[in-house]
Every structure is written in C-alpha cells, then in structure tokens.
Amino acid sequence: VHGIPSLRRSKMTSKKAEEKKDVPALSLALHEKHRGKLEVRSKVPVTNAFELALAYTPGVAEPCLHIAKNKDDVYKYTNKGNVVAVLSDGTSVLGLGDIGPEAGLPVMEGKCILFKNFADIDAIPIMVSSKKVDDIVMAAKLIAPGLGGINLEDISAPNCFEVERRLKKELDIPVMHDDQHGTAIVTVAALTNALKLAGKKWGDLKIVFSGAGAAGTAITKMLLGKEVKNIIVTDRAGAIYVGRKDNMNSEKEDLAIITNPAKEKGTLAEVLKDADVFIGVSGPGILKKEFIKAMKPKPIIFAMANPTPEIMPGEAKEAGAFIVATGRSDFPNQINNCLAFPGVFRGALDVRASDINDEMMLAAAQTIADEVPSPTPENIIPSAFLPGLAKRVGAAVSKAAIETKVARFIPKKEQFPTYNSNIPLR
C-alpha cells in the first residue's frame, strides 16, 4: 500500500519527462520501475521433481565429480567460460567521480547489459567496498574460479594500473581495464580512418595529448605499437618529459621515458604547434581555437572528455579542424568503448585466452576501422549497433590469441560463435 503513491508519482514524472525528452528523468523512472536492469534466468526447466533432480541434487553430483578430477571440465559442465565480472570500486564513475560502490552499481549493471546485448556474454556486477589495491586484487582472485574473465571498470588512477597489472600476472583468465584499453582500441580504430582521409602516415605524426590518466596512458602505448614516433602527453603542469619535477608520479615517469623524444617543454598551446593530431582525455574547454590554428594542415581533433569535450565540434571546425571526434552520441564520430569491449571479451572467451595482449587489442582496432570501408570526415567509426560487429571483432581477437599462443582451446567450427575462415579450427 505504501508503494502505490510513489509508483503513481513515478508514472506521472515519466509521462511529463517523455513529453520533454528528459533523459535523466526517464532513466530514473526506468530504474525505479524495474528495480535495476538485470535478472537471472535458467537455461533448463525445473517444473517437476525429475527436472529438479537433474539440475540439482542428486544429479548435480556427477558433473561436480568430473570437475574434481579435471578442473578444465568446469568449462564443459558450467557457464564459467561465458561469465565476465564487471568489477569496480566506484572511485571514477563516468563523469561523476568517486561516488562509492553502491552509487556506481547502476553503471555496472548497464555495462553488463551491453555485454549481453552485443556479445551474448553473461556479465555480473561486482562492487568492492575498498579503495585499497590489495583488497581489490584479493576480491577478484577469490571469485575468479567462477569467472571466464574480468572487466575492470571505473577504478581511479593510479590504482587502476596496479590492479590490472597484478591481476594479469596472478590470474589465468583474461583481465582488461576497459577505461584504458577499450578507449585505446576505439581511438586507434578511428584514427586509422582519419589518417586515410588526411593522407598522413603513422610514422610521420606528431600527436599531442591532454590528459595523462588511465585512458591517455593506454592510448599512448597502443599508438607506440603503431610505430608513432613523436607523442607528447600533457597534464596540468604542461608537457611531460624526462627530468620534469612538478606533478609527477611513477606512471608519468614511465610515460616520460617512452614519449616526447625531443623533450619539448611548455604548455598545451606551446607543444601543439605543428602537431597533426590532438587527443583529449581530460576536461572541458581546454582546447582553444587558436591552438588548432597553429597545428599542421588538416588537423585531427579527438576531444573525448565527457559530457563536455575539450572543444565543441563546431568551434573546432571553425578553427580549421579537418576531422573532429568526441565521446558523445549527439555528434558525428563517437569514440564509444561499446565498439570494442564486447568483441574483445567474446574473442578471448571463445578460445579460453589466458590474457588480453597488445596483439589482440590491435587486431580489434583494425577490425573496427575496416568496418567503415569508405570513411568520410563525418564518418570514421562504425555504429555500435552495426549487426555482427562484436562477432567480427571477436574473430580477429581469437585469431590473434591463437597466433600469440595465449589461447588454451581451439574450438570446433560448430562451437565457435565468431568463426571465420582465417582461424585454424579443429
């Protein structure tokens, strides 16, 4: 009885919001109506005593005994091989910051839906009530026997680097921090097509970053894998270089060693002079029109801060930008992690990969780029809703896993959801 007035108010709010297309209000009403976005459903019926005996006791003892003799049989008799944990401590949730594990749960539920909708992966949200690296790592390790993989999500830097590093070393299932590597994969895919249009080559580029956090670091490392020689990363203190003393940490020290070969110093505006590409993973309004005007002809601008980019696309175009990409769905060329992580995990799970390595991520990036065979300045990246995208990305990732010898299982063709003729199946 007490819930009826609340439900009535929710319906009224929802109706008014729908008329105004008020997404926040509509989303709140949706979450209240369904009490979240996830549920568990059974693959098998349990409608009588015999079906119960097969699914549970006494019949369930038989697969248990087989797995006890051979642990690898857990993939044969359970859903382990298709389960991914979306694990977070709630310290860096979207643009909301450190809001805590409970407040971060709606985001993790949403991520789980994307895994299911795009790649048919059963994902579960795991919220850890500690900000300590040791606690997060231990939580993941303790639940790993029931998981096929772990997607780290919305863990703040620098903890996210250490958590991922340790779990990749200490677990034998694929682990990926999507805020780092999902963003990197899609950025490299989009830039691949942007360079085609601009007539520029990887090795000739000068790329300047705004933002040295999780995403900026991962994108930088992936671009180095594409043989980009001149990358300069900036933060609030300006260009990062070997020997800089202000606002440094161990991750930035490592970045300094592998970037900025000429040891350029100065502000973002100063080091952007004669640059080919700007990549922003920082904050709103940082990039000014005059900065773009000092770049080389046909400048490429990836302003990916959310919800407000480093520069609005219209302003960037007015300043002479050749191609502009953002993280938003209401502008062309959205850099959306959703293009990457479902297929990456699909491919890793299909071959029981022990890791998600650089070669697998580069394969995903190239496959995503190839999904736009005739790019234009307003269309350098495919839609996340392109049918079959995750399967094709998964196939490329599986192939790379096999070639780099991190695959522990090569399935038969009929068992392989992402099969294509390039993968040497049994």
N, C-alpha and C positions, 0 to 999 in steps of 0.2 A: 504493500500500500504506500509506504514512504517513497518508493522509487517512481511512482506514477507522475507526480508533478514535475520531477526532474526530467523524465523522458519526454513529457509534453513540452517543456521549455526547450529541450534539445531539438525536437521536431520543428518548433517554431523558429528557432535560431537557424536551423539548417535551411528552412524554406526561404527566409529572408536573405541568408548568405548566398544561396543558389541564384537568386534573382540578381545579386550584385557580383556574382562570380568571386566571392570572397574565399579564396583557397584556404587560408588559415582556419577560418570558422567552419568551413565544410569538413576540413580534415579533423578538427577537434570533434565534431559531431559524429563522423565516421568511426573514430577510435572509441568514443563512448558507446555508440550503438553496438559495436561488435566486441567490445572489451578486448581490444587489441586486434592483431591481424593474423594470428597463427592458431592452428589446431592440429591434433594428431589423428590420423586415420589409419585403420588397419588394412593391410593388403589381403588378409584372409578373413573369411566369415567365422563368427563364433555365435552360432544361433542354437546350438544344441550340445548335449554332453559329449558326443563323439568329436565334434569340431573343437570343443574346448580341450579334450584330451590330446588332440593333435598339436594344437597351438601352444598349449601349456602342459601342466603335469597330467599324466606321467610321460607323454610322448616327447616333450621337450628335452628330456634327459639324454636322448640319443644324439642330437647334434652337439650337446654340451660335451659328451664323452669323446666325440670325434675331434672337437676343437682342443680338448685337453691333451689329446695325443699329438695333434699337429696344429699349432697356433695359426698357421696360414689358412686353415679351413674356416676361420672366422669370416673371411671374405666370401666363402662359399655358402655358409649357412646363416649369415646375418646381413644386415644392411650397412655394416661398418664402411664398406667401400663406396657408399654413396652419401655419407654423412659428413658435413662440414660444420665446425663450430665457428660462429661469428663472435669472437671474444674481445671484450672491451673493458676498460676501467672507467669509462665515461669522462676522461680528462680533456678530450679535444673533440667535442661532438659538433660536427658541421661548423657553422659559424657561431655556435653558442658557447664554446669554450669548456671549462671544467664545471659541468653541471651534475656530475655524480652518476653512479651506475644505474640507479632507478630511473632518473630522468633521461638517460641515454637509451633505455630499453626500447622505446618506440622506433628509434632509428635502427637498432639491431634487428628488430622484427621486420622492418621494411627491407633491410638487406637480405634477410632470409627469404622473403617473398621473391626478390629478384633472382636469387639462386634457383628457386624452384621454377619460376615462370620462364626464365631464359635458358636454363641448362638442365632442368629436371633433377636438381641436386637437393637433397633433404638437409636443410641448414637449421641449426638451432642457436638461439642467442644465449651467450654465457656472459654474465656481468660479474666482474670481480670487484669485491669491496676493499681494494687496497691499491695504493699508488706505488708500492714498492716493487721493484723489478723482480726480486727473489720470490715474492708472493705470487705475482702474475705468472712467472715461469713455472712455479711449482703447481699452481692450479691447472695450468694447461697440461703439464706432464701427468698429473694424477688422473685426468679424464681422457687422456689420449687413447687408451685401449679401445674405447667405443667410437673412435673417430677415424674417418678416412683422411681428413685434412683440417687445417686450422687457418681461418681468415682473421688476422688481427685487424682491429678497426678502432679508430678514434682514440688511440693512445698517444699522449702528447710526447713531443721530443724533449730531451734526448732519450727518454725511457724506451720509446718505440724501437729505436735502433738496437739497443742492448737486448730487449725482449726477443725480437726477431732473430738476432744473431745467435743467441743461446738456444732457442727452440730449434732452429735449423740444424744446429750442431748436436743437440741432445735427443731429438726425436727422429724416427724413421718414416714419418708421414710428411706430406708437403705442407709447408707453412709459408704464408705470404702476408705482409702488411700492405693492404690494398691502398691506403692513403699514400704510400710511397710508390709501389710498383704498378698498381692499376693506373694511377695518374701518369706515370712514366710511359707505360705502353701506349696509351691513347695519344699522349703528346707526341711521341716519336712517329706514330702512325699518321697523325695529322700533318706533322712537319714534313714527312716523306712526300706527301702530295703537294704541299705548299712549295717545296723546293722544285718540283717538276714544273710548276706554273711559273715560278720566278726565274727558272733557268740557272739555279745555283747548285753547287755540289757540297757534300758534307765536309770534305777536307778543306774547303776554302772559306768556311763560315767563321764569322765572329759572332758568338752568341752571348748575350748578357742576361743574367737572371736577377730578379728582385725576389729575395726570399731564400734563406739557407736552411729551411726546416726539412721535415721528412720528405715532402714532395720534391722540393728543389734539389735535394741531395740525390734522390733516386733518379730523377730525370737527367741530371748531370752525368751520373755514372753510365746510364744507358746511352747517352749521346757519345760518350767517350768510346763505347763499344761500336758506334757507327763511324769511328775514326774522325770525329770532330776534334780539331787540334787547339782551337782558341775559344775557351769558355771562361767567362768571368762571372763569378757569383757575388752579389752584393747583399748587404743587410743594412740595418740602421746606421752602422758605422762606416758604410761605403764598401768599396771593393775588398774582397778577401784575398790575401796574398801571404806568401811565406814570410814570417817575421812580424806580421801585424800583432799588436799587443791588446788593442781595445776590443771588448765584446767577443772574445774567442772562447771556444770550448774544444773538446777532443775531436768532435765531428767536424768542426770548422777547420781545425788544424789539418785533418786528413784531406778535406776539400782543397785547402790551400796548396797541398803537395801535388795534386793531380790536375789543377786548373791554373788559369792566369799565368801562362808561361813567361810573359813579358813583365810580370809583377807590376801591372798597372795599378795606380793608386788613385783615389778620388771618389767623388760621389757617383750616384747612378747616372746623373746627367753627363758627367765628365767621361765615364768609361763607355757610355752608349755611343759616343761619337764614332762614326764609320762602322757601326755594328750592322749585321744583316738581320739578326733575329733578337727580339725581346721576349723573354718568358717570365711572366709574373705569377708568383705563387705567394703573395704577400698580403697587401691590404689595399683599400680603396683609394683612388685618386693619386697614386704615387707617380704614375707616368704622365708627363705633361706634353702638350703638342710640340713645344719647341725641342723636346728631347728627340721626338720622332723625326723632325725636320733635319736633325744633324746625323741621322743614320744614312747608310748607303741606299742607292736607288732600290725601289721595290722592297721596302722594309716589311718584315713579317712580325706581326704583333699577336702574341698569345697572352691575353690579360685574363687570368683564370681565378682571381680572388672572388669569393662568393660571400654574400649575394651581390656586392658592388665591386666590379672589376677595377683594376689599376687605372684604366681609362675606358670610357664608354666607347663602343664601336663607332658611333657617328663622329665623335671627336677625333678618334684615331684616323678615320678615313679622311676627314678634313685636313689633317696634318700630313697626309700623303701615304698612309699605310696601304700597302698592296693587298695584304690579306690580314684579316682580324679573326681571332677565335677567342671564345670566352668559356666559362664554366656554366653558362646559363642556357636554359632551353628556349628562351624567348628571343635569342639572336642566332644567326647562322653560325655553323661550325662550333657546335658544343663539344667541349672536351669532357666526355662523360665516362667515368670509370665503368659504367654498366656495359660498355662495349667490350671490356676486357675480362674482368674477374670471373664471370660465369663460364666463359670458354676456357680460360686458363685452368680453372679447377676441374672442369669437365675432362679436359685432356689429361691432366695429371692423375685424376682418379681412375680413368679408363685403363691406364697401364700401371696402376699402383706405384706411381713415381715416389721415390724417397725424398725428392726435393723439387722445388721450382727454381731452376737455374737461369742464368742470363740468356742462354741459347733458346730456352723455351719462351722467355718473355720477348726476345727479339723476333722469334717466329710468329708470336701472336701479333706484334706490332705490324709486321709486314703483311700478314693476312688481312688485318683490319684495313690497312692502306689499300690493298688490292681490291677491296670491296667497292671502291669508287674508281672504276676504270677510266672515267673521263672527268677528272676533277675540274672545278671552276673556283674562282676566288670566294664564292659564296657556298661552295660545297666541296670541302676537302676531307670530310669524315662521314662515314655512313650513320644511319639512324640505328639506335639500339633496338628498334623494333623490326629491323630487316629480317625477314624469315630465314632461319637456318644459320644465322651469323655465329652463334655460340658453338654450334656443331662444327662449322668450318674452322673456327679458331681452335677448338678443341683438337681437331685432327692434326693441325700444324703443331700444336703443343705436344701431342702424343708422339708424333714423328721425331721432334727434337729430343724428347725424353729418351726415346729408343736409341737415337744416334749418339747421345751423350752418356748412355749407359746408366741412367738413373731409373729406368723402367724395370720393374720386377715381374711384370706379367705382360705377355703379348697375346691378346685375346684372339679367339677365332672370329672370323668376319661377322657371323650372326650375333656375336656377343658384344660387338663394338659399335656403340651408338654414333661415333664420329668417324666411322670408316671412310677412307678414300683410297684410291689406287696407289698412292705414294707411300703407304705404310705397309711394311713387310709383315703381314699377319700369317699366323699358322694356318 
